[in-house]
Amino acid sequence: MLKGVQLVFNNGCSAINGVLRDVSDTGARVSVENSLALPQSISLVFEDGSKRSCEIARRELKEIGLRFTDL
C-alpha cells in the first residue's frame, strides 16, 4: 500500500506530505522526509479527506509508526 497522506499539526497551520506504508484499525506506518520536525501529536489526513488523530508511537528519521487516539 503506497498512498499519499498529509501529517497536519500546529492547530492545522502546518503540514508535511508522507507516504502511507501500512494501516490497521489501531495505527499506521508512514514514510516522511524528516520525522524530527513532527510533534508527538498529529492528524493523519488520507487522500479521500478523512482524518485520524494520532500519536507517534515509533520514530525513525524517515519513518514513523502512528497510534490512532480517536478510537
Residue pairs with C-beta under 8 A, 6 or more apart in sequence:
1 20
1 21
1 22
1 23
2 19
2 20
2 21
3 19
3 20
3 46
3 47
4 17
4 18
4 19
4 20
4 47
5 17
5 18
5 19
5 20
5 30
5 44
5 45
5 46
5 47
6 15
6 16
6 17
6 18
6 44
6 45
7 15
7 16
7 17
7 18
7 30
7 32
7 38
7 42
7 43
7 44
7 45
8 14
8 15
8 42
8 43
8 44
8 45
8 51
9 15
9 38
9 39
9 41
9 42
9 43
10 39
12 43
15 45
16 32
16 33
16 37
16 38
17 32
18 30
18 31
18 32
18 64
19 30
19 31
19 32
20 28
20 29
20 30
20 46
21 28
21 29
21 30
21 31
21 63
22 28
22 29
23 29
25 68
25 71
26 67
26 68
26 71
27 54
27 57
27 65
27 66
27 67
27 68
28 44
28 52
28 54
28 65
28 66
28 68
29 63
29 64
29 65
29 66
30 44
30 63
30 64
30 66
31 62
31 63
32 38
32 62
32 63
32 64
33 62
34 61
34 62
35 56
35 59
35 60
35 61
35 62
35 63
35 64
36 59
36 61
38 56
38 59
38 64
40 55
40 56
41 53
41 54
41 55
41 56
41 69
42 54
42 55
42 56
42 66
43 51
43 52
43 53
43 54
44 51
44 52
44 54
44 66
45 51
46 52
52 68
52 70
53 68
53 69
53 70
54 66
54 67
54 68
54 69
55 66
55 67
55 69
56 64
56 65
56 66
56 67
57 65
57 66
57 67
58 64
58 65
59 65
